[in-house]
Amino acid sequence: MSSQFQQILQPKSPAEARPVKDTIRRYLSYYPLFCICLFISMASAFIYLRYTVPLYRATTFINVKGETNLSKGNAGSSEADLINKAMNGGRAVINLDNELARLRSARLMEHVVRNNALNISYYKKGAVRVTDIYEEAPFRLIEQDIQDSAASVEMKILKPTDWGVTIKYGEKENSIVKAVAWNRPFDLNGNTYLLNPQSSKWNIADVYIVRWSPVYAAVYELLPKVTVDVIGKTSNIGLWVDIENASRGEVLLDRMVSEFIQMNLDDQNKAAQDKIYFIEERLNNVSGELKGVEKELSGFQGKKLLVGGQDANVTGVPIAEANKAIADINTQLRLLALIRNTLNEPASANKLLPSGLGFSDEVLSGLISQYNTLVLTRQREAPQVAGNSLVLKDLDNQIAVAKRSVVENLESISRGFRIQLANQQAQGSMFKASLSAVPEKTRVMGEISREKSVKENLYVYLLQKREEAAIAKTTSSPYEQVDAASSYGPVSPARKSVYLYAVALGLLLPAGIIFLRDALNDKISGKDEITAATGLSVVGEISYIKKEKDRVLPALAGGIVGEQFRGLRTNLSLLNKDVKNQVLLVTSSISGEGKSFVSQNLAVVMARAGKKVALLELDIRKPAESPLAQFHGKGLGDYLLGDAELEHIAQSIEGLPGLHIYPSGNVVTDAADLLVDGKVAALFAALQEQYDVLVINAAPVGLVSDALVLQQYATSVAYVVRQGFTPKSELAKLNTLISAGKLPRTQIVFNGLRAAKKYGYAYGNQRQNPYFNRAGLAAFK
């Protein structure tokens, strides 16, 4: 075998066995399914776009003036800087999350719907769909008297005239028709409405539909359609809505912004006014409490003789002055005692008394001075006169009188000083008692003063808060609509996207079906599966033949199947080029895989190549009907039983002189015993001497052991696998037989390929072959 041919027949990995182009070819073989799915998906997309009401997008933006929680770390302002911000024209930091929640609230939407009659919708009925016309309607429905529990109402407006219109409402089967005059109230389901004409340009053939819904029903219908969010990292808030009518969407957004701004002002002013009311009430209470504390403080000061917070007694006569007076009196008393002691001394006669001691009494000082003068006079006169002199006696009398005067004056002054001393001591005791009571008075005074200070601070704080609340009341808003709402579209459905999705679905759906079919398929679908399961090479691929009449010996025709059998012949010949006489055993796993079809057509192409070929129908358990020969009652089964001679069995084919058919004959039940008989070996020995090639059509190896017995005579085993028919489990059994050496020299013939025929090419017309059908084959029989 040449190296080139060995390389061709070398088993390949699954990735190599089925390259991408083969996978693409497999999927392209189902192009009718792709075309059908693509047509259905595109048609569905067209119908969807035709009947789906388009949605338009309306947008607007709110500019937030001042600081927000996106531009500042904190989400609010402190009470301390609120008044400063207000006085400087600034505002507190705005929490955008709270404002977004307000814009998304049902409360705001209720105001919008109720104040702008957005719970009433107007539609125009067309040939295909109903269109929302909103403000373009030539009339208006006005609510007159609506019950709280009213249900939604839908009415058709027909046949307009100068007088009025005809309305139709209720269930389709039991609808109610009523004539209604313009601007005249009419009752419908317990509610009163009025129709007001807006335009005289109204085609009588036009049909309009008016749908009235309760406010809250309209609120919860519109809320999910509106999207509110912060634009990027800015302080702008974006609002957009996808809605059937662009004008309705613009009005909705504009009204939402205006209601939002007004609601913000109302809430801000209401909160400020409530705060002012509360603060004023507290101011009145605190003012009364402060007056009471001040009155209590004044009364306490007057009762306790306090001046500037001090005891009046302690302040008028200080204790230090009293002590000083007592000390002065004691000094005077000591001086008086000194003089008295001098006068009382026995040796004090004619002794001078101390003077200039700072007596406060001038009389005493005068008497002492007079006494001392008399004493000095006597002392001066005594040496000059006799001791009993009248002069001395007179002087002694005067001295005695002066002494008595001094003594009397001393007694008088001493009594006065003692009285003063007692008074000063009494006052000192009183001052000390008053001083000991000062701490308790100071404590009580401090408590009253502290209470007064608290009331004063609270009063000032409330005044400040009242001013802050008054400043917070404003007529300007921190929100401003940048531009009026604008719209564009339609944005849904997106025609390009719908068609792209339709194309994708039209391609992916059949691809998914094919993939799922392959994933759930337990049959062999490609030769890569054969190679992966067994490691064997595929020596031939035979395409599937769709028409029954074309399945009669296609090897005799010039089409693609004939060329495939010729290729199989070439591959088997190269595998057995060193063998003098080829013995080709054709078998399969189960019945129906085409082993008889392959063996018969293989025998034909061998004979057409000029070789002497014998086709042995050795599936004697189930004889196959051969289009090349007719059964005459005897076959190989009869020969092995000894009931027929070999030369009587062979049937020649006219037009193919090199081909002889050996039919199986009658059904043989004990075929396994016959095939192990020595007569089989003699049969092959005899036939190999007469023919160049023996083609054996054996029983399926997956059902009986006949092929395992006959493989010992074969130079090659052509194992037929049919696409979409042979179970994958049979390949595992085949692999087991090959691994055990029970079926050597096996090559795979892949039969019934559906994809190959679609991308092959024909070498001629099968109908031009004289052996194409059974009528043509009659010449061989």
LUMLUM-928367 format. One record per residue (C-alpha): x, y, z; residue in one letter. Coordinates in steps of 0.5 Angstrom, whole numbers, plus 500, padded with zeros to 3 digits. Example, Ala and Ser with C-alpha at 12.3 -4.5 7.8 and 13.67 -1.06 7.14 Angstrom:
residues 2
525491516A/527498514S/
//
This chain:
residues 781
500500500M/503507498S/505512504S/500517500Q/494512501F/496510508Q/496517509Q/489518506I/486512510L/489514517Q/484515522P/483522524K/481526530S/474528531P/476535530A/480534523E/474529521A/469534521R/472541519P/468547520V/467547512K/463540513D/459543519T/457549515I/455544509R/451540514R/447546516Y/447548509L/444542507S/437544511Y/437550507Y/429549506P/428549513L/432556514F/428559508C/422557511I/423559518C/426566515L/420567511F/416566517I/420570522S/420576517M/413575516A/411575523S/416582524A/412585518F/405584522I/408586529Y/410592526L/404593522R/399592528Y/403595534T/402602536V/409606536P/411609542L/414616542Y/419619547R/418626550A/424628555T/425634559T/430637564F/430640571I/436644573N/437644581V/440651583K/445651589G/448645593E/446638592T/448631595N/452630589L/456636590S/457636597K/459631602G/453631607N/446631605A/443637608G/445643612S/446644619S/441649623E/447654625A/448656618D/441656615L/440663617I/446665614N/445661607K/438665607A/440672609M/446671603N/441668598G/443661599G/439655600R/440649604A/443642601V/438639597I/438631597N/436629590L/434622592D/428625596N/427629590E/427624585L/422620590A/417626590R/417626582L/416619582R/410619587S/403618586A/401624590R/405628584L/402624579M/395625582E/395633582H/398632574V/392628572V/386631576R/388638574N/390636567N/384631565A/389626563L/385621565N/381622559I/384619552S/382620545Y/383615540Y/381614532K/380608529K/383606523G/383600518A/389596522V/390599529R/387605534V/391611534T/392616540D/390623538I/390626544Y/389634543E/387633536E/380630537A/375635534P/371634541F/372634549R/369630554L/368634560I/366631567E/360633570Q/358629576D/363623577I/362618583Q/368616587D/367608585S/366609578A/369604573A/372606567S/368607561V/370607554E/365609548M/365610541K/363617538I/359616531L/356620526K/357627528P/352633526T/351640528D/346638533W/351632536G/353625536V/351618537T/355614542I/356607543K/358604549Y/358597553G/359590552E/360588544K/355583544E/350588548N/352595546S/348601548I/347606542V/345613544K/344620541A/348626545V/347633544A/353638544W/354641551N/348638554R/350633560P/348626559F/348620564D/352614563L/353608568N/351613573G/356619572N/354625568T/359627562Y/358633557L/361633550L/364640547N/365640540P/372643538Q/372643531S/367643525S/372639521K/370632522W/369626517N/362623518I/366616516A/371617522D/370613528V/373616535Y/374612541I/374616548V/376612554R/375615561W/378612567S/378614575P/384619577V/388613581Y/387608575A/390613570A/395615576V/398608576Y/397607569E/402613567L/407612573L/410606570P/411609564K/415615567V/423615568T/426620573V/433620574D/439624575V/443626569I/450623570G/454627575K/451633574T/445636579S/440636573N/434631573I/432628567G/425626566L/422622560W/416618558V/415613552D/408614550I/403613544E/402620543N/408625543A/404631545S/400627551R/407626553G/410633552E/404635556V/405630562L/412632563L/411639563D/405639568R/409634572M/415639572V/410645574S/406641579E/413639582F/416646583I/409648586Q/409643591M/416644593N/414651594L/407649598D/411644602D/416649604Q/412654606N/407650610K/413647614A/416654615A/409657617Q/408651622D/414652625K/413659626I/406658629Y/410653634F/415658635I/410663637E/407659642E/413657645R/415664645L/409666649N/410661654N/417662655V/416670656S/411669661G/416664665E/421669664L/417675667K/415670673G/423669674V/425676674E/419678679K/421672684E/428675683L/426682685S/422679691G/428675694F/433681693Q/428686697G/426681702K/433679704K/436686704L/441684698L/444690694V/447688687G/447681690G/450682697Q/447683704D/446690705A/448690713N/455687711V/456692706T/454698710G/458697717V/464692715P/467688721I/474690720A/471697722E/468695728A/474691730N/478697729K/474701734A/474696739I/482696739A/482704739D/477703745I/481698749N/488702747T/484708751Q/482704757L/489702758R/492709758L/487711763L/489705767A/496707766L/494714769I/490711775R/495706777N/500712777T/496716781L/494710786N/502708787E/504710794P/510713792A/506717787S/506723791A/508729787N/509725781K/508727774L/503724770L/504722763P/502726758S/501727750G/499720750L/493721745G/487722749F/481723745S/478727751D/481734751E/478735759V/483730761L/489732758S/487739761G/487736768L/493732767I/497738764S/494742770Q/496737775Y/503736772N/504744773T/502744780L/507738781V/513742778L/511748781T/512745788R/518741786Q/521748784R/519751791E/520746796A/528747796P/527754797Q/522754803V/521750809A/517744810G/511747813N/511753809S/504755807L/506756800V/507748800L/501747804K/497751799D/501747793L/499741796D/492743797N/492745790Q/495738788I/490734792A/484738788V/487737781A/489729783K/481728785R/479732779S/484727774V/481721778V/474723777E/475725770N/478718769L/472714772E/468718767S/472717761I/473710763S/465709764R/464712757G/469707754F/467701757R/460703754I/462704747Q/466697748L/460694749A/456697743N/462695739Q/462688741Q/455687740A/455690733Q/461685731G/457679733S/451681729M/456683723F/459676724K/452672724A/450676718S/456674714L/455667716S/448667712A/451670706V/453663703P/445660703E/443667700K/448667695T/446660693R/438661693V/440667689M/444663684G/439658682E/434664681I/439667677S/441661673R/433660671E/433667669K/439666664S/436659661V/429663660K/433668657E/437664652N/431660650L/427666649Y/433669644V/434662641Y/426662639L/426669636L/432666632Q/428660630K/422664628R/426669624E/430663620E/423660619A/420667616A/426667612I/425660609A/418662607K/419664599T/416665593T/422662589S/424655588S/431652587P/428648581Y/428650574E/425647568Q/431648562V/426647556D/419645555A/418638554A/420635547S/419629543S/422624538Y/421617535G/418613534P/423609539V/419603540S/418598536P/425599533A/424597526R/431595524K/432592531S/425588530V/428586523Y/435584525L/432580531Y/427576526A/433575521V/437572527A/431568530L/430565523G/437563522L/438561530L/431557530L/433552525P/440551527A/438550534G/433545532I/438541528I/443542534F/438539538L/436534533R/443532533D/444532541A/438528542L/440523536N/443516538D/444514531K/451515527I/451522523S/458523521G/464519519K/468523525D/463519530E/465513527I/473515527T/472517534A/469511536A/473505533T/479509530G/477505523L/478509516S/472510512V/474507505V/467509502G/462514502E/455512499I/450518498S/443517500Y/438516494I/432519495K/427516489K/426509490E/427507482K/434510483D/436505488R/436500483V/444498482L/446506481P/453503480A/451502473L/449509472A/454515471G/451519477G/455521483I/453514487V/456510481G/462514482E/462513489Q/462506488F/468506483R/472510489G/470505494L/473499489R/479503488T/480504495N/479496497L/484495491S/489499494L/488496500L/489489497N/494490492K/498485494D/493480494V/492475488K/485474490N/481479494Q/475476498V/471482500L/466480506L/460485507V/457486513T/454491518S/451491525S/444490524I/439489518S/437495514G/444498513E/445497506G/450491506K/446487500S/446494496F/453495497V/455488496S/451488490Q/453495487N/461493489L/460486485A/458490479V/463496479V/468490480M/466486474A/465493470R/473493471A/474487467G/475482473K/472476474K/467477480V/463472484A/457475489L/456470494L/449471498E/451468504L/446471509D/442464508I/438466514R/435471511K/436471503P/436478500A/432479493E/437481488S/436485482P/441481478L/439474479A/432470479Q/432465485F/431458481H/430454488G/437452489K/442456492G/449456497L/445454503G/442448499D/449447496Y/452447504L/446442505L/449437499G/442438496D/445442490A/452442486E/456449485L/456449478E/448449478H/447455483I/451460479A/447465475Q/451469469S/449476468I/448478461E/452484459G/457483465L/460477463P/465477469G/460477474L/456471477H/451471482I/451465487Y/444466491P/443464498S/437459496G/432457501N/432459508V/437455513V/435455520T/442452522D/446456518A/452457524A/453449524D/453449516L/458455516L/463452521V/463445516D/469444512G/465444506K/465452506V/473452506A/472447500A/467452497L/472458498F/478454495A/474452489A/471459487L/478463488Q/481458483E/475461478Q/475468480Y/479474481D/474477487V/469474491L/464479494V/461476500I/454478503N/454476510A/449476515A/449482520P/455481525V/451485531G/445479530L/449473529V/456470529S/456468521D/460474519A/465472525L/466465522V/466468515L/472473516Q/477468516Q/476467509Y/476475507A/482479505T/478485507S/472486511V/467492509A/463494515Y/457498512V/454504517V/448508515R/447515516Q/442516521G/440509522F/446505525T/445506533P/452509536K/452503541S/453499535E/460502534L/462500541A/460493540K/464493533L/470496537N/470491542T/470485536L/476489533I/480489540S/478482541A/481480534G/475477532K/474482526L/480484523P/482488517R/475492517T/474498514Q/468502514I/463504508V/459510510F/452509507N/446513506G/449520506L/444526505R/449532505A/454529500A/449528494K/447536495K/454538494Y/457533489G/457533482Y/454528477A/458525471Y/452523467G/445522467N/442515471Q/437515466R/441514460Q/444507463N/441501460P/441497466Y/437503470F/431500472N/428493472R/426493465A/433494463G/436489467L/431484464A/437483458A/441480464F/437475466K/
//
